[in-house]
């Protein structure tokens, strides 16, 4: 339903709601630490009656819309460092607010926003300066007492067997699942590790896919994501206007980075951070907004630019 609705929403209407959507996303994120529902020690959910949702999922879409409109309206300003910093500020506000309760989602939104700015900016070297400034700031943030546990995730990533029953337990069990799948897997429903791995149906679902379907099944899943990302890039390149191009770029970046982060965590390629595998992991809010984003992509693809 979300996909079909998004397919038929005019782009002009989307442009009109970008500012209210961005403002609403900021309000949601500010309310989260105050009235958010706590799950597993983290406040990442807002409840409305019997319903609950993750504001970070809505914020992803809102940031893509608003940042796309912002860079179009301030295109000339992006050519100077002051204008580029302002655009980064527009992105950093929701990223910082999300990071208070959900660092992995903040990282994802930051990467998606940076992709839009990279595509829109006429000065590529600004990104080198931004990265050079961000690295030491991230290092300082990791060393702060309230974020010290993130440093623990890095040390666990480097050597999960240093604490096999504690911090490294999930990573080790995930790697066992990946390894035991072999070439063709144990068969659907035959996973043994899913009884041991925490969040096996959510953040670590790819490990279960590897165990049940093996290397062949895992490669097929990765191939399907690659096709989705490729089609998203083609839609962005053929978009009728710049707004459609930037929105399609942002949505494709969500699919790309979210799947890369999830698979990277499962295979211990990157430090452990919670991101669901798009369209596969359990989660109603995530699936609702992902399908809505697919609908927006299909909407953009319906009106390609005229070829010369």
Secondary structure, 3 states (H helix, E strand, C coil): CHHHHHHCCCHHHHHHHHHHHHHHHHHHHHHHHHHCEEECCEEEEEEECCEEECHHHHHHHHHHHHHHHHHHHCCCHHHCHHHHHHHHHHHHHHHHHHHCCCHHHHHHHHHHHHHHHHHHCCCCHHHHHHHHHHHHHHHHHHHCHHHHHHHHHHHHHHCHHHHCCCCCHHHHHHHHHHHHCCCCCCCCCCCCHHHCCCCCCCCCHHHHHHHHHHHHHHHHHHHHHHHHHHHHHHHHHHECCHHHHHHHHHHHHHHHHHHHHHHHHHCCCCCCCCCCCCCCCCCHHHHHHHHHHHHHHHHHHCCECCCC
